[in-house]
């Protein structure tokens, strides 16, 4: 008589705990590019650029300010702020869409530069919402005990995929990097993520062409970012307020309890609509780092968070709503305690 073997049970003794942001660090490229320089290339009026975007200047990385270099510099500052050594990291996550190498991941290079020898490392691609996606993953890793500390980096060289003569995008995008350390906490410091992808609108913000046509033939011109700005604006102003409300509800927080609002720095007009429709008052500090940093995609939220803290308009422990949104079209966000 044959007997059915007893199936082996996978053991998992990890228990849920709380997580929070422990430190933030940023890297801003040295070169600041004013609207007048963009105007010379595109024929746009500098005042029109500011009125349509809120941007007065943006940062462009030099050839020496590579993606891993900027990401590592931001990471070092975040680790120092958190008082955490690289050897304590369990995971390194880089959110980026501008690595010119399909592999290896930028995160692997950053972990190597930091000498985070025990850490897993990988990249995620969620465009301008990438940072909030990565924070959600990092929070879950910490809460489940998979990693004691997780380094999250948003890093972009948007100028590498920018058509600098394109009147629709040339004035918007910029470069930079920002990082946070996520670790365990006695109290909840990172709320549940609310995220969604709407592929029916993916033509609104995408690349002009793929790296090849499917047969291995590469285009004569390097693919660049292209955007139907009015479509993105219409989607953002109609979808993000209900989404932000779900983020608040998931964390058990009301809009009037927010100390800070840190949306992706896509366009000042979008930020203004979100602030008005959410009913935020002067009590809530609103990140407007776009004025001098431009739209740096996955790097924009940590850069804006750092600016709020450095300026004294927000403080460690403040309750903040992070909202990222971009190509896909996708969004992600959560309520956090600022580091």
N, C-alpha and C positions, 0 to 999 in steps of 0.2 A: 504493500500500500504506500502510495506517495503522499507526502504531506506538503502543504504550502508553506514555504519559508516565511518566517516572521519578518516583515519589512523593517529595515533599519530606520530609525527616527533621526532626523536632522536636529541637532542640538543648537539651541539659540537661547542663551541665558541673559541677553542684554535687556535692560529695562529702560523705559523712557525717562528722560530727565529734561531740564530746561536748557535753552541756548540763548546767547546774546552776542552782539557785536562788541569786541573788546578793544579794538584800535583801528584807526584809519590812517592811511598815508597816500600821498599823491605825487605824481611827477607831471609837471607842466613844461612842455618844450620851451626853449629859450626864445625862439623867434615869435614875436607878436606881429600879426599882419592886419593892418587897418583896412577899413572899407575902401579907402581911396585906392589902395593897391588892387583890390578886387575889381573896382570900377574901371581901372585902366585896361584890364584884360577883357571885360565883358561888356563895357559900354553902359553899365547900370549906374544910376546915380547913388552916391554914398548915403544920402539921407533916405532914399527909397529903400535901400538895403536895411537900414536900421528900423524904419517904420514897418517893414514887412516881416522882420525876424526878431528885432530887439538886439541884434548883434552890432557892436561897434568895432570889435577886433576879435581875432581868433588865433590859436597857436598852431604853428606848422613845425613839424619835426625836421631836423637836419638829417643827412645820411647817417651820421654817427648816432643819432637818437633812434636806434632800432626798436622794434617791438619788444624783444626780450630785454633790452637795456632799460626802456622806460618801465616795463612791468616789474623788473627786478628792483629798480630804484623805489617805486611806490611800495612794493612789498616790504622792503627793508624798513621803511618808515612806519608802516603799519605794525610790523613785528615789534619795533622799538616802542611804539606807543602802547602796545598791548602788554609789553614786558614778557614776550614769549620768544624763545629761541627757535631757530629754524629746525633744530633737531627734535623739537617737540611736535612738529607738524605731522598729522596723519594723512592729509590730502591737500593738494594744490590744484585749484580750478581757475582757469583763465577763460573769460568770456571775450571773444573777439571774432570779427569777420574779415580782418585785414591781414592775416598771415599769408604771405606769398608762397609758403611751403605747405603742401597738403599734409605732410608729415615730416618729422615728428611734431607732436603738439608743442605749442609755445610753452605750456605749463611744464613740460618735461625739462626744457632748457632753463626755465626760471628756477625750478626746484634744484637743478644741478648747480646753478650759479649761487643759490642760497646755501648750498650744502645741506639741503633737507633730504638726507639720504634714506630716511625711513618712510618717506611720503609717497603715496600714489599721486599721479599727476595726469590731468587730461584737460582738453579744451571743450567748450560748448559754443554752439553757433545759434544765437537767437537775436542777432542784430542788436538794436538799441535796447531791447528788453533783456539782454543776456545777463547783466549784472544781477537783476532781481531773480532770474531763474537760478543763477549760481548760488545766491544767498539761500534760496529755498533748499537746494540740494545740500549745502553746507550745514544748515540748521538741522536737517533730518539726520545727517551723518553724526552730528554731535549728540543729538537727542537719543539716538539709538545706540550710542556708544561705539560706533564704527570707527570714529576718529575723535581724539581728545580735542584737537585744534585743527581747524581748516582755514587755509588761506584762500581768499576769493579776490581775484583781480579782474578788473575791466580795463582792457588796453586796446587802443586803436591807432593806426596810422591811416586815417580816412583819406589823406591826400594821395596815398598810393593807388586808390581806386576812384579818384575824382577826375572828371573832365574839367579842367580849370577854365575852359571857355564856355561851359554850359551855364547859361543865364539862370536856370532853374535850381542848380545845386551848388555852383562854385562858391557862393557867398555863405553857405550854411555850414559845411563840414570842416572838421578840424581834428587835431591829434592830441593824445595825452593818455595817462594811465592813472588809475586809482585802485586802492586795495583795502580790504578789511580782514581782520582776523575774527573768526567765529569760534567761540568756545563755550564750555558749560557754565551754567548760572544757577543760583539758588532760586531765582524767580524768572518767570517768562520774560524774555527779551526780544523774541522774534515771533511775530504772529503767523498764523497759517497763510500760505500763499494762495492767491487767486490768479489763475492764468488761463489763457485761451488762445487758440490760433484760428484765423479765418482765411483759409487758402483761396476762397473765392475772390479775394481782393489782392492777390499776390502781385498783380501787374502794376499796382500803384507805386511800388518801391522795390526795385530789383536791379540786377546787372544788365547792361546793354546787350551782352551776349555771354554764352558759356565759354569756358576755357578752350573747348574744341566742339566741333559740330556733330559728334557722335561717331565719326569715322576716324578720329585722330587728327583731323586737319585743324590747325589753330587759326584763329582770326588774325588778320593783318594788324588790327589795332587792339591794344590791351583792353579787355572789358572794363567798363566803368559803371559807377552807380548812376541810375536814372530814376527820376521821381515825378509823379503827377501830384504836385504839392496840394492842390485843391482837394484831391481825393483823400489824401492822408489827413488833411485838416478836417474834412467832413466826417471821416470815420472816427478820428480821435475825439472830436467834440461831441459826437453822439454816443460813442461806446464807452469812453473811459470814465465818465461820471458814474454810471450805474456799476461799472466794474470796481471803481474806487469805493463806492458804498458797500459793495460786498466784501471788500478787503477790511473795511472798518467793522462791519458786522461780524466777520469771522474772528476778529480780535476782541470783540466786545467793547469797542471804542466808538465814541461819537465824534463828529467833525469838530465840534466846539471844544473837545478835550485835546486836540492836537496842538503840540508846541511847535511843530515844524512840518512843512510839506516839501518833499524833495522829488519832483517829477523829473523824468528824462528831459534834458535840456534840448528839446527839438526845435522849438519856436516860441518866442515870448507870447505870441497871440494865443497859442494853444494853452499855455500856462495860465494866462489871464482868464480864459473861458472856464477852465477847470476850477480856479479859485472862486470865481463868481458863482458857478453852478453848485459847488460844494458848500457854499455859504461860509467860507472861511473869513475870519475877521482879522483885524490888526494883531490880535493875540498870537496868531500863528505866523511864524517866520517862514516866508516862501523863498525857496532857492531860485535865484536868477543869475546863476553863474554864466549863463549863455552870453551875457553882455560882453564879456572879455575872453571867453573860452570857446564860443561857438558850439556846434553840435558835434560832440566827440563820441557818439554812439554808445557803446557799452561802458565807456569810461565816464560818461557825463554825470551819472548819479553819485558815485564816490567823490568825484571832483567837486560837485555842488555841495555835497555833505561836508566835505572838508572846509569849503569856503564859509559855510554857515557857522561852523564851529570856530574857525579862526577869527572871524569877524566879531564873535561874541553875540551874534543874533540868535544862536542856539547853543545849548550846553549839553554836556555829557549827562546821559540819563533822560533827556527830553524824549517825549513821545512823538514819533515822526512817521508819516506815511510815505513810502517809496513807491513810485509808479513808473515802470519802464514800458515802452511801446515802440514798435518799429516794423521793419520789413517782415512780411509774412501774409497778412498783417497779424502781428502777435502782441500780446501784452502780458505783464506779470507784475505783481506787487504785493507788499505786505506792510503791516505796522511793525515798527521796531523801536527799541530804546537806543538812542544815539550813543556811540562809544565814548 
